[in-house]
């Protein structure tokens, strides 16, 4: 992770709205220099706010606060640092977070994801993590060989599959992480102009939730590429009954036991390629239709009323704070709006191929 990753991510997302909000009624004129200046100004405003967030977090030294400091990209002591100094600062605070007695699985999972964490720290964190959450596929994925290694050594990938055969859920602990990041963000003073730009860019979604999700995406995304390649009958370097059975198990866990929409969608994508060969076509179609129905309808509801996005964001934040996942929040949102959780018999998603088993 780079020092200014969150700042740049938010700046790129928000700059177009900043330019539009401060324009006139005339048609927009493409002025590259002006756009760069506005992006730079927004980046500076965001950087100043992130500094205030870091100061708030620095008032505590518990594992959650240390993790949030690492995810926001720098420590207060190195506020003006760049390049390797800033990276070293991030790693140093992440190492402290992993060593803290109160470090939970959500902390250890993200510390392990940092490339520059020393091998001995990663090994110790991995061991603690396995003892805490052995049935979690997200934990097993930390030991998954990368795509080139999985392609070059089918025995190694099969050993990983066999070891992961007992997982029964895939939980990123998104609720805990996003809640602590959003709380830290809201505790700091947000420049009124920046607050306006956040709301303009996200149709009223709270600034703290935007920043929290951006920080999460900047640091931690599970490595699914080896699975999508080696659990495909067409692309795999080895395909037999044992691998097919193990891959189906992993796909089902992702599809039905993930706490995020994205991970569940990836699981259904893998399962789609396996359904015909495993005799699970009907089960797959039912699961995929349910998943995409809940996702597409809950998303559509946010735009069907003036305050829909604000109400959903409030619900999501409350659900995450209570320890529930993103998909749980979508289901509650549908129930609150009197929408059934199961799709109508003739319903198809926006992209119908998503629910059709591959042959």
Helices and strands as residue ranges (DSSP letters): H 5-21, H 32-58, H 63-72, G 76-78, H 83-99, H 105-112, H 119-132, H 137-141, H 147-152, H 154-163, G 164-166, H 174-187, H 192-201, H 207-219, H 225-230, H 241-257, H 261-278, H 281-301, H 308-321, H 326-336, G 352-355
